[in-house]
Amino acid sequence: MGQPVTVIEKQSSTPGVCRFETNRALTGTGHEHYSADSEVRGERPPDLVARRLFERGGVDRVHVNSNVITVELARGADSEGIAEIIGDLYTYYRPGVPVPTPEDFAAEE
């Protein structure tokens, strides 16, 4: 369950750089830049995407602007699996994870 994100990969004219376009804006109108050698702080959607991409490995830099994610790959790396990582951003309930019921959110008396 959650909200699937549609992701389309578009090759850049620059070798080692890929662009991914989504059907959801992740930053509004702001630009967010991330580097593999810096800690990604925060829990906003662009922060989560960058953190997940760096955890995957093979990524040097990530730039997010609205619904476009530009990924600079590490030397020799490919983009396999990146679209799926982005597409799963809003998928919260996976197999084996219990789905909360209204009672789970009820205030204790």
MOPAC internal coordinates of N, CA, C and O (Angstrom, degrees):
PM7 1SCF
backbone

  N    0.0000 0     0.00 0     0.00 0    0    0    0
  C    1.4438 1     0.00 0     0.00 0    1    0    0
  C    1.5078 1   108.86 1     0.00 0    2    1    0
  O    1.2310 1   121.49 1   -17.95 1    3    2    1
  N    1.2698 1   114.75 1   162.05 1    3    2    1
  C    1.4451 1   120.97 1  -177.22 1    5    3    2
  C    1.5133 1   108.04 1   131.29 1    6    5    3
  O    1.2310 1   120.91 1    17.75 1    7    6    5
  N    1.2828 1   115.87 1  -162.25 1    7    6    5
  C    1.4517 1   120.97 1  -179.10 1    9    7    6
  C    1.5188 1   108.89 1  -116.30 1   10    9    7
  O    1.2310 1   120.06 1   -74.44 1   11   10    9
  N    1.3430 1   117.49 1   105.56 1   11   10    9
  C    1.4593 1   118.38 1   178.45 1   13   11   10
  C    1.5298 1   110.51 1   -62.90 1   14   13   11
  O    1.2310 1   121.11 1   -37.31 1   15   14   13
  N    1.2959 1   115.48 1   142.69 1   15   14   13
  C    1.4585 1   121.73 1   178.19 1   17   15   14
  C    1.5237 1   106.99 1  -107.47 1   18   17   15
  O    1.2310 1   120.74 1   -52.97 1   19   18   17
  N    1.3205 1   116.19 1   127.03 1   19   18   17
  C    1.4615 1   120.42 1   175.81 1   21   19   18
  C    1.5182 1   108.04 1   -81.68 1   22   21   19
  O    1.2310 1   120.63 1   -49.99 1   23   22   21
  N    1.3291 1   116.39 1   130.01 1   23   22   21
  C    1.4561 1   121.87 1  -176.69 1   25   23   22
  C    1.5194 1   109.14 1  -127.05 1   26   25   23
  O    1.2310 1   120.87 1   -49.19 1   27   26   25
  N    1.3176 1   115.94 1   130.81 1   27   26   25
  C    1.4674 1   121.93 1   176.01 1   29   27   26
  C    1.5198 1   107.53 1  -120.31 1   30   29   27
  O    1.2310 1   121.08 1   -55.82 1   31   30   29
  N    1.3320 1   115.55 1   124.18 1   31   30   29
  C    1.4696 1   120.25 1   178.60 1   33   31   30
  C    1.5163 1   109.38 1   -88.29 1   34   33   31
  O    1.2310 1   120.92 1   -46.37 1   35   34   33
  N    1.3218 1   115.84 1   133.63 1   35   34   33
  C    1.4597 1   122.25 1   177.68 1   37   35   34
  C    1.5234 1   108.46 1  -128.35 1   38   37   35
  O    1.2310 1   120.76 1   -53.68 1   39   38   37
  N    1.2984 1   116.16 1   126.32 1   39   38   37
  C    1.4586 1   120.23 1   179.35 1   41   39   38
  C    1.5225 1   109.82 1   -72.43 1   42   41   39
  O    1.2310 1   121.24 1   -34.94 1   43   42   41
  N    1.2935 1   115.24 1   145.06 1   43   42   41
  C    1.4544 1   122.39 1   177.44 1   45   43   42
  C    1.5243 1   108.34 1   -93.89 1   46   45   43
  O    1.2310 1   120.65 1   -18.64 1   47   46   45
  N    1.2954 1   116.36 1   161.36 1   47   46   45
  C    1.4692 1   120.14 1   174.99 1   49   47   46
  C    1.5295 1   110.83 1   -75.92 1   50   49   47
  O    1.2310 1   120.52 1   169.71 1   51   50   49
  N    1.3303 1   116.60 1   -10.29 1   51   50   49
  C    1.4583 1   121.76 1   177.75 1   53   51   50
  C    1.5321 1   108.96 1   -94.47 1   54   53   51
  O    1.2310 1   119.57 1   -58.95 1   55   54   53
  N    1.3308 1   118.43 1   121.05 1   55   54   53
  C    1.4649 1   119.63 1   179.06 1   57   55   54
  C    1.5275 1   111.53 1   -58.27 1   58   57   55
  O    1.2310 1   120.80 1   -42.16 1   59   58   57
  N    1.3312 1   116.07 1   137.84 1   59   58   57
  C    1.4555 1   120.95 1   178.62 1   61   59   58
  C    1.5118 1   114.45 1    83.74 1   62   61   59
  O    1.2310 1   120.12 1  -175.18 1   63   62   61
  N    1.3295 1   117.37 1     4.82 1   63   62   61
  C    1.4626 1   121.32 1   178.69 1   65   63   62
  C    1.5287 1   108.37 1  -121.12 1   66   65   63
  O    1.2310 1   120.91 1   -50.79 1   67   66   65
  N    1.3368 1   115.87 1   129.21 1   67   66   65
  C    1.4659 1   121.85 1   178.92 1   69   67   66
  C    1.5155 1   109.06 1  -123.18 1   70   69   67
  O    1.2310 1   121.43 1   -31.24 1   71   70   69
  N    1.3264 1   114.87 1   148.76 1   71   70   69
  C    1.4671 1   120.21 1   175.54 1   73   71   70
  C    1.5126 1   108.50 1  -117.14 1   74   73   71
  O    1.2310 1   121.29 1   -38.08 1   75   74   73
  N    1.3054 1   115.15 1   141.92 1   75   74   73
  C    1.4559 1   121.31 1   177.41 1   77   75   74
  C    1.5236 1   107.52 1  -126.45 1   78   77   75
  O    1.2310 1   120.71 1   -54.17 1   79   78   77
  N    1.3222 1   116.25 1   125.83 1   79   78   77
  C    1.4636 1   121.14 1   178.44 1   81   79   78
  C    1.5112 1   108.39 1  -108.12 1   82   81   79
  O    1.2310 1   120.87 1   -45.24 1   83   82   81
  N    1.3393 1   115.93 1   134.76 1   83   82   81
  C    1.4584 1   121.68 1  -178.21 1   85   83   82
  C    1.5240 1   110.44 1  -116.30 1   86   85   83
  O    1.2310 1   121.28 1   -13.50 1   87   86   85
  N    1.3294 1   115.16 1   166.50 1   87   86   85
  C    1.4663 1   119.92 1   176.08 1   89   87   86
  C    1.5232 1   111.43 1   -91.45 1   90   89   87
  O    1.2310 1   120.13 1  -167.65 1   91   90   89
  N    1.3211 1   117.36 1    12.35 1   91   90   89
  C    1.4619 1   122.58 1   177.36 1   93   91   90
  C    1.5230 1   109.77 1  -133.76 1   94   93   91
  O    1.2310 1   120.80 1   -42.36 1   95   94   93
  N    1.3064 1   116.07 1   137.64 1   95   94   93
  C    1.4633 1   120.17 1   175.07 1   97   95   94
  C    1.5269 1   107.80 1   -78.10 1   98   97   95
  O    1.2310 1   120.51 1   -46.66 1   99   98   97
  N    1.3163 1   116.64 1   133.34 1   99   98   97
  C    1.4582 1   121.20 1  -179.07 1  101   99   98
  C    1.5192 1   112.69 1  -102.75 1  102  101   99
  O    1.2310 1   119.89 1   158.35 1  103  102  101
  N    1.3370 1   117.82 1   -21.65 1  103  102  101
  C    1.4688 1   120.00 1  -175.71 1  105  103  102
  C    1.5096 1   114.47 1  -125.87 1  106  105  103
  O    1.2310 1   118.78 1   178.34 1  107  106  105
  N    1.2853 1   119.94 1    -1.66 1  107  106  105
  C    1.4575 1   118.74 1  -170.06 1  109  107  106
  C    1.5196 1   107.63 1    73.62 1  110  109  107
  O    1.2310 1   119.96 1    50.46 1  111  110  109
  N    1.3290 1   117.68 1  -129.54 1  111  110  109
  C    1.4682 1   119.73 1  -179.36 1  113  111  110
  C    1.5174 1   113.09 1  -101.63 1  114  113  111
  O    1.2310 1   120.09 1  -179.85 1  115  114  113
  N    1.3168 1   117.44 1     0.15 1  115  114  113
  C    1.4578 1   120.52 1  -177.35 1  117  115  114
  C    1.5231 1   113.24 1   -85.49 1  118  117  115
  O    1.2310 1   121.39 1   -22.04 1  119  118  117
  N    1.3261 1   114.94 1   157.96 1  119  118  117
  C    1.4615 1   122.79 1   175.74 1  121  119  118
  C    1.5221 1   107.81 1  -102.34 1  122  121  119
  O    1.2310 1   120.30 1   -42.36 1  123  122  121
  N    1.3248 1   117.04 1   137.64 1  123  122  121
  C    1.4552 1   121.82 1   175.98 1  125  123  122
  C    1.5233 1   107.99 1  -124.82 1  126  125  123
  O    1.2310 1   120.24 1   -49.91 1  127  126  125
  N    1.3199 1   117.14 1   130.09 1  127  126  125
  C    1.4624 1   123.49 1  -179.41 1  129  127  126
  C    1.5253 1   108.85 1  -117.00 1  130  129  127
  O    1.2310 1   120.82 1   -43.54 1  131  130  129
  N    1.3263 1   116.04 1   136.46 1  131  130  129
  C    1.4621 1   121.49 1   179.53 1  133  131  130
  C    1.5236 1   108.55 1  -135.70 1  134  133  131
  O    1.2310 1   120.94 1   -32.41 1  135  134  133
  N    1.3181 1   115.81 1   147.59 1  135  134  133
  C    1.4517 1   122.16 1   179.26 1  137  135  134
  C    1.5296 1   108.60 1  -129.50 1  138  137  135
  O    1.2310 1   120.54 1   -35.93 1  139  138  137
  N    1.3154 1   116.57 1   144.07 1  139  138  137
  C    1.4626 1   121.13 1  -177.83 1  141  139  138
  C    1.5219 1   112.10 1   -62.40 1  142  141  139
  O    1.2310 1   120.12 1   155.94 1  143  142  141
  N    1.3224 1   117.38 1   -24.06 1  143  142  141
  C    1.4640 1   119.29 1  -178.43 1  145  143  142
  C    1.5316 1   113.08 1   -90.83 1  146  145  143
  O    1.2310 1   120.00 1  -170.97 1  147  146  145
  N    1.3284 1   117.61 1     9.03 1  147  146  145
  C    1.4649 1   122.10 1   177.47 1  149  147  146
  C    1.5245 1   109.54 1  -124.95 1  150  149  147
  O    1.2310 1   120.60 1   -35.33 1  151  150  149
  N    1.3172 1   116.46 1   144.67 1  151  150  149
  C    1.4638 1   120.98 1   178.40 1  153  151  150
  C    1.5322 1   109.84 1   -68.60 1  154  153  151
  O    1.2310 1   120.99 1   -44.08 1  155  154  153
  N    1.3243 1   115.70 1   135.92 1  155  154  153
  C    1.4676 1   120.60 1   175.95 1  157  155  154
  C    1.5179 1   107.12 1   -91.54 1  158  157  155
  O    1.2310 1   120.85 1   -64.05 1  159  158  157
  N    1.3170 1   115.98 1   115.95 1  159  158  157
  C    1.4629 1   121.40 1  -179.91 1  161  159  158
  C    1.5148 1   109.12 1  -104.99 1  162  161  159
  O    1.2310 1   120.87 1   -22.30 1  163  162  161
  N    1.2935 1   115.93 1   157.70 1  163  162  161
  C    1.4587 1   120.57 1   176.48 1  165  163  162
  C    1.5117 1   112.42 1    98.33 1  166  165  163
  O    1.2310 1   121.63 1   -12.87 1  167  166  165
  N    1.3256 1   114.49 1   167.13 1  167  166  165
  C    1.4602 1   121.98 1  -177.44 1  169  167  166
  C    1.5315 1   111.81 1  -126.49 1  170  169  167
  O    1.2310 1   120.41 1  -164.48 1  171  170  169
  N    1.3211 1   116.82 1    15.52 1  171  170  169
  C    1.4679 1   119.77 1   178.03 1  173  171  170
  C    1.5275 1   108.88 1   -73.29 1  174  173  171
  O    1.2310 1   119.51 1   -19.27 1  175  174  173
  N    1.3368 1   118.54 1   160.73 1  175  174  173
  C    1.4581 1   120.60 1  -179.56 1  177  175  174
  C    1.5332 1   114.55 1   -52.04 1  178  177  175
  O    1.2310 1   118.37 1   136.25 1  179  178  177
  N    1.3472 1   120.71 1   -43.75 1  179  178  177
  C    1.4681 1   117.33 1   179.96 1  181  179  178
  C    1.5324 1   112.00 1   -66.52 1  182  181  179
  O    1.2310 1   120.41 1   147.60 1  183  182  181
  N    1.3423 1   116.82 1   -32.40 1  183  182  181
  C    1.4651 1   120.49 1   177.20 1  185  183  182
  C    1.5245 1   110.24 1   -64.85 1  186  185  183
  O    1.2310 1   120.66 1   135.03 1  187  186  185
  N    1.3259 1   116.34 1   -44.97 1  187  186  185
  C    1.4635 1   120.90 1  -178.90 1  189  187  186
  C    1.5256 1   110.92 1   -63.48 1  190  189  187
  O    1.2310 1   120.46 1   136.25 1  191  190  189
  N    1.3251 1   116.72 1   -43.75 1  191  190  189
  C    1.4693 1   120.07 1   179.15 1  193  191  190
  C    1.5260 1   110.04 1   -60.69 1  194  193  191
  O    1.2310 1   120.21 1   131.35 1  195  194  193
  N    1.3055 1   117.21 1   -48.65 1  195  194  193
  C    1.4649 1   120.65 1  -178.83 1  197  195  194
  C    1.5236 1   110.76 1   -60.65 1  198  197  195
  O    1.2310 1   120.36 1   133.57 1  199  198  197
  N    1.3253 1   116.92 1   -46.43 1  199  198  197
  C    1.4629 1   120.76 1  -179.13 1  201  199  198
  C    1.5226 1   110.70 1   -59.91 1  202  201  199
  O    1.2310 1   120.18 1   134.79 1  203  202  201
  N    1.3277 1   117.26 1   -45.21 1  203  202  201
  C    1.4663 1   120.93 1  -179.57 1  205  203  202
  C    1.5263 1   111.61 1   -65.00 1  206  205  203
  O    1.2310 1   120.50 1   142.24 1  207  206  205
  N    1.3146 1   116.64 1   -37.76 1  207  206  205
  C    1.4674 1   119.16 1   179.33 1  209  207  206
  C    1.5252 1   110.91 1   -68.05 1  210  209  207
  O    1.2310 1   119.86 1   139.54 1  211  210  209
  N    1.3151 1   117.87 1   -40.46 1  211  210  209
  C    1.4620 1   120.22 1   177.93 1  213  211  210
  C    1.5302 1   110.83 1   -67.16 1  214  213  211
  O    1.2310 1   120.23 1   142.98 1  215  214  213
  N    1.3299 1   117.17 1   -37.02 1  215  214  213
  C    1.4645 1   120.65 1   177.16 1  217  215  214
  C    1.5245 1   110.97 1   -63.91 1  218  217  215
  O    1.2310 1   120.09 1   147.70 1  219  218  217
  N    1.3118 1   117.43 1   -32.30 1  219  218  217
  C    1.4667 1   122.26 1   177.41 1  221  219  218
  C    1.5111 1   110.49 1   -62.48 1  222  221  219
  O    1.2310 1   121.09 1   143.00 1  223  222  221
  N    1.3187 1   115.52 1   -37.00 1  223  222  221
  C    1.4630 1   120.70 1  -176.93 1  225  223  222
  C    1.5225 1   111.23 1    92.75 1  226  225  223
  O    1.2310 1   121.08 1   -18.15 1  227  226  225
  N    1.3146 1   115.53 1   161.85 1  227  226  225
  C    1.4563 1   120.66 1   178.20 1  229  227  226
  C    1.5098 1   114.55 1    78.17 1  230  229  227
  O    1.2310 1   119.92 1  -166.62 1  231  230  229
  N    1.3262 1   117.76 1    13.38 1  231  230  229
  C    1.4615 1   122.48 1  -178.49 1  233  231  230
  C    1.5257 1   108.51 1  -123.58 1  234  233  231
  O    1.2310 1   120.54 1   -52.52 1  235  234  233
  N    1.3407 1   116.57 1   127.48 1  235  234  233
  C    1.4658 1   121.60 1   178.11 1  237  235  234
  C    1.5227 1   112.75 1   -93.99 1  238  237  235
  O    1.2310 1   120.59 1   137.90 1  239  238  237
  N    1.3389 1   116.47 1   -42.10 1  239  238  237
  C    1.4648 1   120.48 1  -176.27 1  241  239  238
  C    1.5264 1   110.31 1  -144.42 1  242  241  239
  O    1.2310 1   121.56 1   -28.84 1  243  242  241
  N    1.3333 1   114.61 1   151.16 1  243  242  241
  C    1.4618 1   121.57 1   177.03 1  245  243  242
  C    1.5205 1   107.89 1  -134.53 1  246  245  243
  O    1.2310 1   120.79 1   -44.43 1  247  246  245
  N    1.3238 1   116.09 1   135.57 1  247  246  245
  C    1.4614 1   122.48 1   175.54 1  249  247  246
  C    1.5216 1   106.92 1  -127.66 1  250  249  247
  O    1.2310 1   120.30 1   -50.71 1  251  250  249
  N    1.3260 1   117.02 1   129.29 1  251  250  249
  C    1.4567 1   121.59 1   179.71 1  253  251  250
  C    1.5163 1   108.47 1  -122.57 1  254  253  251
  O    1.2310 1   120.99 1   -52.55 1  255  254  253
  N    1.3175 1   115.71 1   127.45 1  255  254  253
  C    1.4623 1   122.18 1   176.05 1  257  255  254
  C    1.5155 1   107.62 1  -138.00 1  258  257  255
  O    1.2310 1   120.57 1   -70.86 1  259  258  257
  N    1.3062 1   116.52 1   109.14 1  259  258  257
  C    1.4474 1   123.51 1  -179.25 1  261  259  258
  C    1.5238 1   109.57 1    58.42 1  262  261  259
  O    1.2310 1   119.50 1    70.28 1  263  262  261
  N    1.3258 1   118.56 1  -109.72 1  263  262  261
  C    1.4627 1   121.70 1  -177.81 1  265  263  262
  C    1.5287 1   112.78 1  -107.88 1  266  265  263
  O    1.2310 1   119.67 1  -165.40 1  267  266  265
  N    1.3271 1   118.23 1    14.60 1  267  266  265
  C    1.4620 1   121.86 1   179.96 1  269  267  266
  C    1.5250 1   109.61 1  -115.07 1  270  269  267
  O    1.2310 1   121.07 1   -53.17 1  271  270  269
  N    1.3205 1   115.57 1   126.83 1  271  270  269
  C    1.4594 1   122.40 1   178.21 1  273  271  270
  C    1.5181 1   107.02 1  -115.17 1  274  273  271
  O    1.2310 1   120.61 1   -60.78 1  275  274  273
  N    1.3179 1   116.44 1   119.22 1  275  274  273
  C    1.4539 1   121.74 1   178.63 1  277  275  274
  C    1.5187 1   107.73 1  -105.37 1  278  277  275
  O    1.2310 1   120.98 1   -52.07 1  279  278  277
  N    1.3217 1   115.73 1   127.93 1  279  278  277
  C    1.4603 1   121.69 1  -175.21 1  281  279  278
  C    1.5230 1   109.08 1  -119.79 1  282  281  279
  O    1.2310 1   120.98 1   -55.32 1  283  282  281
  N    1.3219 1   115.73 1   124.68 1  283  282  281
  C    1.4602 1   120.87 1   173.04 1  285  283  282
  C    1.5178 1   106.57 1   -97.64 1  286  285  283
  O    1.2310 1   121.16 1   -65.02 1  287  286  285
  N    1.3169 1   115.39 1   114.98 1  287  286  285
  C    1.4614 1   121.09 1  -176.76 1  289  287  286
  C    1.5215 1   111.30 1   -79.87 1  290  289  287
  O    1.2310 1   121.17 1   -28.04 1  291  290  289
  N    1.3269 1   115.37 1   151.96 1  291  290  289
  C    1.4583 1   120.51 1   173.58 1  293  291  290
  C    1.5301 1   108.01 1   -69.66 1  294  293  291
  O    1.2310 1   120.77 1   -23.17 1  295  294  293
  N    1.3046 1   116.14 1   156.83 1  295  294  293
  C    1.4669 1   120.85 1  -179.95 1  297  295  294
  C    1.5324 1   109.86 1   -55.75 1  298  297  295
  O    1.2310 1   120.91 1   -52.11 1  299  298  297
  N    1.3342 1   115.86 1   127.89 1  299  298  297
  C    1.4548 1   122.09 1   178.20 1  301  299  298
  C    1.5193 1   115.04 1    84.87 1  302  301  299
  O    1.2310 1   119.51 1   173.69 1  303  302  301
  N    1.3273 1   118.54 1    -6.31 1  303  302  301
  C    1.4706 1   121.94 1  -179.04 1  305  303  302
  C    1.5176 1   110.39 1   -85.94 1  306  305  303
  O    1.2310 1   120.92 1   -20.85 1  307  306  305
  N    1.3290 1   115.85 1   159.15 1  307  306  305
  C    1.4620 1   120.25 1   174.81 1  309  307  306
  C    1.5270 1   109.27 1  -122.18 1  310  309  307
  O    1.2310 1   120.97 1    -3.51 1  311  310  309
  N    1.3160 1   115.75 1   176.49 1  311  310  309
  C    1.4649 1   120.61 1  -174.70 1  313  311  310
  C    1.5240 1   112.99 1   -95.59 1  314  313  311
  O    1.2310 1   119.89 1  -170.50 1  315  314  313
  N    1.3152 1   117.81 1     9.50 1  315  314  313
  C    1.4573 1   120.78 1  -177.58 1  317  315  314
  C    1.5305 1   110.91 1   -58.66 1  318  317  315
  O    1.2310 1   120.93 1   -51.81 1  319  318  317
  N    1.3287 1   115.82 1   128.19 1  319  318  317
  C    1.4574 1   122.06 1   177.49 1  321  319  318
  C    1.5154 1   115.64 1    88.97 1  322  321  319
  O    1.2310 1   119.91 1   167.69 1  323  322  321
  N    1.3186 1   117.77 1   -12.31 1  323  322  321
  C    1.4739 1   119.51 1  -177.77 1  325  323  322
  C    1.5261 1   111.09 1   -67.30 1  326  325  323
  O    1.2310 1   119.68 1   137.38 1  327  326  325
  N    1.3109 1   118.22 1   -42.62 1  327  326  325
  C    1.4681 1   120.47 1  -179.87 1  329  327  326
  C    1.5238 1   111.04 1   -59.04 1  330  329  327
  O    1.2310 1   120.21 1   142.57 1  331  330  329
  N    1.3261 1   117.20 1   -37.43 1  331  330  329
  C    1.4615 1   120.61 1   179.64 1  333  331  330
  C    1.5282 1   111.03 1   -68.48 1  334  333  331
  O    1.2310 1   120.16 1   141.50 1  335  334  333
  N    1.3229 1   117.30 1   -38.50 1  335  334  333
  C    1.4645 1   120.42 1   177.89 1  337  335  334
  C    1.5255 1   110.05 1   -61.65 1  338  337  335
  O    1.2310 1   120.38 1   135.77 1  339  338  337
  N    1.3155 1   116.89 1   -44.23 1  339  338  337
  C    1.4648 1   121.37 1   178.71 1  341  339  338
  C    1.5212 1   109.85 1   -66.56 1  342  341  339
  O    1.2310 1   120.11 1   136.71 1  343  342  341
  N    1.3202 1   117.40 1   -43.29 1  343  342  341
  C    1.4652 1   121.98 1  -178.09 1  345  343  342
  C    1.5130 1   113.52 1   -63.26 1  346  345  343
  O    1.2310 1   119.92 1   153.31 1  347  346  345
  N    1.3352 1   117.75 1   -26.69 1  347  346  345
  C    1.4683 1   121.88 1  -179.80 1  349  347  346
  C    1.5209 1   113.40 1   -88.48 1  350  349  347
  O    1.2310 1   119.85 1  -173.81 1  351  350  349
  N    1.3049 1   117.90 1     6.19 1  351  350  349
  C    1.4628 1   121.25 1  -174.73 1  353  351  350
  C    1.5232 1   113.09 1   -53.71 1  354  353  351
  O    1.2310 1   119.71 1   138.29 1  355  354  353
  N    1.3296 1   118.16 1   -41.71 1  355  354  353
  C    1.4556 1   121.07 1  -176.59 1  357  355  354
  C    1.5264 1   112.86 1  -106.03 1  358  357  355
  O    1.2310 1   119.59 1  -161.62 1  359  358  357
  N    1.3184 1   118.39 1    18.38 1  359  358  357
  C    1.4541 1   121.56 1   175.87 1  361  359  358
  C    1.5202 1   107.39 1   -91.61 1  362  361  359
  O    1.2310 1   120.98 1   -70.04 1  363  362  361
  N    1.3144 1   115.73 1   109.96 1  363  362  361
  C    1.4501 1   120.53 1  -172.79 1  365  363  362
  C    1.5203 1   114.07 1   -98.03 1  366  365  363
  O    1.2310 1   120.25 1   146.73 1  367  366  365
  N    1.3109 1   117.13 1   -33.27 1  367  366  365
  C    1.4580 1   119.66 1  -174.22 1  369  367  366
  C    1.5180 1   109.07 1  -110.58 1  370  369  367
  O    1.2310 1   121.03 1   -66.40 1  371  370  369
  N    1.2887 1   115.63 1   113.60 1  371  370  369
  C    1.4545 1   122.69 1  -178.07 1  373  371  370
  C    1.5330 1   108.68 1  -112.06 1  374  373  371
  O    1.2310 1   119.73 1   -12.67 1  375  374  373
  N    1.3171 1   118.13 1   167.33 1  375  374  373
  C    1.4644 1   119.68 1   178.77 1  377  375  374
  C    1.5273 1   110.51 1   -52.71 1  378  377  375
  O    1.2310 1   121.36 1   -45.89 1  379  378  377
  N    1.3310 1   114.99 1   134.11 1  379  378  377
  C    1.4587 1   120.45 1   179.30 1  381  379  378
  C    1.5150 1   114.24 1    90.14 1  382  381  379
  O    1.2310 1   119.82 1   170.49 1  383  382  381
  N    1.3269 1   117.95 1    -9.51 1  383  382  381
  C    1.4634 1   121.68 1   178.47 1  385  383  382
  C    1.5222 1   107.75 1   -99.51 1  386  385  383
  O    1.2310 1   119.66 1   -59.94 1  387  386  385
  N    1.3439 1   118.26 1   120.06 1  387  386  385
  C    1.4643 1   119.37 1  -178.52 1  389  387  386
  C    1.5303 1   111.64 1   -66.89 1  390  389  387
  O    1.2310 1   121.71 1   -40.46 1  391  390  389
  N    1.3205 1   114.34 1   139.54 1  391  390  389
  C    1.4590 1   120.53 1   177.68 1  393  391  390
  C    1.5258 1   108.21 1   -84.24 1  394  393  391
  O    1.2310 1   119.61 1   -52.44 1  395  394  393
  N    1.3463 1   118.36 1   127.56 1  395  394  393
  C    1.4658 1   120.00 1  -178.79 1  397  395  394
  C    1.5287 1   111.33 1   -64.52 1  398  397  395
  O    1.2310 1   121.25 1   -31.14 1  399  398  397
  N    1.3113 1   115.22 1   148.86 1  399  398  397
  C    1.4630 1   121.96 1   175.39 1  401  399  398
  C    1.5291 1   107.50 1  -107.24 1  402  401  399
  O    1.2310 1   119.93 1   -14.40 1  403  402  401
  N    1.3077 1   117.73 1   165.60 1  403  402  401
  C    1.4718 1   119.62 1   177.03 1  405  403  402
  C    1.5349 1   112.79 1   -55.03 1  406  405  403
  O    1.2310 1   120.67 1   146.54 1  407  406  405
  N    1.3329 1   116.33 1   -33.46 1  407  406  405
  C    1.4681 1   119.77 1   179.71 1  409  407  406
  C    1.5329 1   111.46 1   -64.06 1  410  409  407
  O    1.2310 1   120.21 1   151.14 1  411  410  409
  N    1.3152 1   117.21 1   -28.86 1  411  410  409
  C    1.4605 1   120.57 1   178.84 1  413  411  410
  C    1.5241 1   111.90 1   -64.56 1  414  413  411
  O    1.2310 1   120.41 1   155.60 1  415  414  413
  N    1.3249 1   116.82 1   -24.40 1  415  414  413
  C    1.4620 1   121.70 1  -177.47 1  417  415  414
  C    1.5195 1   112.60 1  -102.89 1  418  417  415
  O    1.2310 1   120.18 1   178.65 1  419  418  417
  N    1.3273 1   117.25 1    -1.35 1  419  418  417
  C    1.4734 1   120.63 1  -178.74 1  421  419  418
  C    1.5285 1   109.12 1   -69.49 1  422  421  419
  O    1.2310 1   121.65 1   -37.13 1  423  422  421
  N    1.2953 1   114.44 1   142.87 1  423  422  421
  C    1.4767 1   120.20 1   178.40 1  425  423  422
  C    1.5149 1   109.10 1   -71.59 1  426  425  423
  O    1.2310 1   121.28 1   -42.33 1  427  426  425
  N    1.3308 1   115.16 1   137.67 1  427  426  425
  C    1.4679 1   119.17 1   177.31 1  429  427  426
  C    1.5225 1   109.03 1   -76.42 1  430  429  427
  O    1.2310 1   121.04 1   -41.19 1  431  430  429
  N    1.3140 1   115.62 1   138.81 1  431  430  429
  C    1.4634 1   119.74 1  -178.82 1  433  431  430
  C    1.4929 1   111.89 1  -102.50 1  434  433  431
  O    1.2310 1   120.10 1   180.00 1  435  434  433

